[in-house]
Amino acid sequence: MKIKLEIFSTKELNFFFTNLDDFFDLDLKTFKDLESSNDQKNLSVVFLDDQSKISEKTLKNIFENENFIFVCNDFSIFQKFSLSQKNTLISPVSINRLVDLVNGLINTKKYIFKNIELNNHSIANITTNKKIHLTQAEIHILLKLFNEKNVKKKFLERDVLHIKQDLNTSSMESHLNRIRKKLKKISSDFTISSKDNYVYLEIINQNK
């Protein structure tokens, strides 16, 4: 399953992103979409070129969000608004450099739901510090559920396991069962359930 990456840029820069299709699930957007993106949960790259038209208010709002990466000609726009230069690359930038930065953010990002923290190929109980390793497929399944709480099973089969929709298989249930066992082993306040072709997070400890 490819990590979703949202790209905000001018149309003139769209040609640059073709090679990124090999690494990420791309969603190309315009700068107008940035106005409502300060609570963005997906990783996003903002390309600031000479044609970029972003208000100071919008730039400051999205700059506080750790999910944004900026690519620009120089640091002058950040200096103008007294912003630091975190998660910022100076163009021209190679595809490999950008991919490395995005993957670095993915590997260090922490996701928390109830008493469980997902971080860099493992889940941990933040109360007891019990930790257990996850496979790449298990990570993608939990990340999707952390963000959306319920997901169609067919979607997970297609995007995580790359199983054709018309193929009847028990592979997804096997993955879900392994995740359930791992969550139970570290005393999670929730588990994973499946019903009516959906997979969802089920709270098992209502007192927390």
C-alpha positions as CSV (number, residue, x, y, z in Angstrom):
1,M,0.0,0.0,0.0
2,K,1.4,3.4,-1.0
3,I,1.3,6.2,1.5
4,K,-1.1,9.0,0.5
5,L,0.7,12.3,-0.3
6,E,-1.1,15.5,-1.1
7,I,0.6,18.0,-3.4
8,F,-0.2,21.7,-3.4
9,S,1.3,23.6,-6.3
10,T,0.7,25.6,-9.5
11,K,-0.3,23.7,-12.6
12,E,3.1,24.6,-14.1
13,L,4.8,22.3,-11.6
14,N,2.6,19.2,-12.1
15,F,5.1,17.6,-14.5
16,F,7.6,17.3,-11.7
17,F,5.3,14.9,-9.8
18,T,5.0,12.1,-12.4
19,N,8.0,10.2,-10.9
20,L,6.5,10.4,-7.4
21,D,3.7,8.0,-8.5
22,D,6.2,5.2,-8.1
23,F,6.4,5.9,-4.3
24,F,3.2,7.5,-3.2
25,D,-0.5,7.7,-3.8
26,L,-0.7,11.2,-5.1
27,D,-3.5,13.7,-4.8
28,L,-2.8,16.9,-6.7
29,K,-4.5,20.1,-5.4
30,T,-4.4,23.8,-5.9
31,F,-3.4,26.6,-3.5
32,K,-7.1,27.4,-3.0
33,D,-7.5,24.1,-1.2
34,L,-4.9,25.2,1.4
35,E,-7.4,27.5,3.1
36,S,-9.1,24.6,4.7
37,S,-6.0,22.4,5.2
38,N,-4.6,23.5,8.5
39,D,-6.0,20.4,10.2
40,Q,-4.5,18.2,7.5
41,K,-3.8,14.6,8.7
42,N,-2.3,13.3,5.5
43,L,1.3,14.1,4.6
44,S,1.4,17.1,2.2
45,V,4.0,18.9,0.1
46,V,3.6,22.5,-0.7
47,F,5.6,23.9,-3.7
48,L,6.1,27.6,-3.4
49,D,7.3,29.1,-6.7
50,D,7.1,32.6,-8.1
51,Q,3.5,32.0,-9.1
52,S,2.4,30.9,-5.7
53,K,-0.3,33.0,-4.1
54,I,-0.7,32.1,-0.5
55,S,-1.8,34.5,2.2
56,E,0.3,35.1,5.3
57,K,-2.6,33.8,7.5
58,T,-2.8,30.6,5.5
59,L,0.9,30.0,5.4
60,K,1.2,30.5,9.2
61,N,-1.7,28.2,9.8
62,I,-0.4,25.3,7.8
63,F,3.2,25.9,8.9
64,E,2.1,24.8,12.5
65,N,1.0,21.4,11.1
66,E,3.8,18.9,11.2
67,N,2.3,17.0,8.2
68,F,3.4,19.7,5.8
69,I,6.7,19.8,3.8
70,F,7.7,22.9,1.9
71,V,9.7,23.2,-1.3
72,C,10.7,26.7,-2.3
73,N,13.2,28.8,-4.2
74,D,14.8,30.2,-1.1
75,F,14.0,30.9,2.6
76,S,12.9,34.6,2.0
77,I,9.2,33.8,2.4
78,F,9.7,32.2,5.8
79,Q,12.0,35.0,6.9
80,K,9.4,37.5,5.8
81,F,6.9,36.0,8.2
82,S,9.4,35.2,10.9
83,L,8.9,31.4,10.5
84,S,11.5,28.7,11.0
85,Q,12.8,26.6,8.2
86,K,11.7,23.1,9.5
87,N,10.7,20.5,6.9
88,T,11.8,22.8,4.1
89,L,13.7,22.0,0.9
90,I,15.3,24.5,-1.5
91,S,14.5,23.8,-5.1
92,P,15.6,22.5,-7.5
93,V,15.3,19.3,-5.4
94,S,15.8,15.7,-6.6
95,I,13.0,13.1,-6.4
96,N,15.2,11.0,-4.1
97,R,15.8,13.8,-1.7
98,L,12.1,14.5,-1.5
99,V,11.2,10.9,-1.0
100,D,13.8,10.5,1.7
101,L,12.4,13.5,3.6
102,V,8.8,12.2,3.3
103,N,9.8,8.7,4.4
104,G,11.8,10.2,7.3
105,L,8.7,12.0,8.6
106,I,6.6,8.8,8.2
107,N,9.1,6.7,10.2
108,T,9.3,9.2,13.1
109,K,5.6,10.2,13.2
110,K,3.6,9.0,16.2
111,Y,-0.1,8.0,16.0
112,I,-2.1,7.6,19.2
113,F,-5.5,6.0,19.8
114,K,-6.7,5.4,23.3
115,N,-3.7,3.9,25.2
116,I,-1.8,2.7,22.1
117,E,0.9,4.5,20.2
118,L,1.9,3.5,16.7
119,N,5.5,4.5,15.8
120,N,8.1,3.1,13.5
121,H,7.1,-0.5,13.0
122,S,5.7,-1.2,16.5
123,I,2.8,-0.4,18.8
124,A,3.2,0.3,22.5
125,N,0.9,0.7,25.5
126,I,1.7,4.3,26.6
127,T,0.7,3.3,30.2
128,T,2.6,0.1,30.7
129,N,5.3,0.6,28.0
130,K,4.6,-2.9,26.6
131,K,5.7,-3.0,23.0
132,I,5.3,-5.4,20.1
133,H,6.5,-5.4,16.4
134,L,4.2,-4.9,13.4
135,T,4.6,-6.0,9.9
136,Q,4.3,-3.4,7.1
137,A,0.8,-4.6,6.2
138,E,-0.3,-4.4,9.8
139,I,1.0,-0.9,10.1
140,H,-1.0,0.2,7.1
141,I,-4.2,-1.4,8.3
142,L,-3.9,0.3,11.7
143,L,-2.9,3.7,10.2
144,K,-6.0,3.6,8.0
145,L,-8.2,2.7,11.0
146,F,-6.6,5.3,13.3
147,N,-7.4,8.0,10.7
148,E,-10.9,6.8,9.6
149,K,-12.1,4.5,12.4
150,N,-13.9,2.2,9.9
151,V,-12.8,1.1,6.4
152,K,-14.3,-1.2,3.8
153,K,-12.7,-4.6,3.9
154,K,-12.4,-4.7,0.1
155,F,-10.5,-1.4,0.2
156,L,-7.9,-2.9,2.6
157,E,-7.7,-6.0,0.6
158,R,-7.0,-4.0,-2.6
159,D,-4.7,-1.3,-1.2
160,V,-2.8,-3.2,1.5
161,L,-2.7,-6.8,0.3
162,H,-3.1,-6.0,-3.4
163,I,-5.8,-8.6,-3.8
164,K,-8.2,-8.3,-6.7
165,Q,-11.8,-7.6,-5.7
166,D,-13.2,-10.6,-7.4
167,L,-10.9,-13.0,-5.5
168,N,-12.3,-14.7,-2.5
169,T,-9.6,-15.0,0.2
170,S,-9.1,-15.2,3.9
171,S,-5.8,-13.3,3.9
172,M,-7.3,-10.1,5.3
173,E,-8.9,-12.0,8.2
174,S,-5.5,-13.6,9.0
175,H,-3.9,-10.1,9.2
176,L,-6.8,-8.9,11.4
177,N,-6.5,-11.8,13.7
178,R,-2.8,-11.3,14.1
179,I,-3.4,-7.6,14.9
180,R,-6.0,-8.5,17.5
181,K,-3.6,-10.9,19.2
182,K,-0.9,-8.2,19.3
183,L,-3.3,-5.6,20.7
184,K,-4.4,-8.0,23.4
185,K,-0.9,-8.9,24.3
186,I,0.0,-5.3,25.2
187,S,-3.4,-4.8,26.9
188,S,-4.9,-2.4,24.4
189,D,-8.2,-0.5,25.3
190,F,-9.5,-1.4,21.9
191,T,-9.5,-4.2,19.3
192,I,-10.3,-4.6,15.6
193,S,-13.7,-6.0,14.5
194,S,-15.2,-6.8,11.1
195,K,-18.9,-6.7,10.3
196,D,-21.0,-6.1,7.2
197,N,-17.9,-5.9,5.0
198,Y,-16.3,-3.2,7.2
199,V,-13.3,-3.3,9.5
200,Y,-13.5,-0.9,12.5
201,L,-12.0,-0.1,15.9
202,E,-14.0,-1.5,18.8
203,I,-13.5,0.0,22.3
204,I,-13.3,-2.8,24.9
205,N,-12.4,-0.7,27.9
206,Q,-15.0,2.0,28.2
207,N,-13.5,3.4,31.4
208,K,-10.5,4.8,29.7
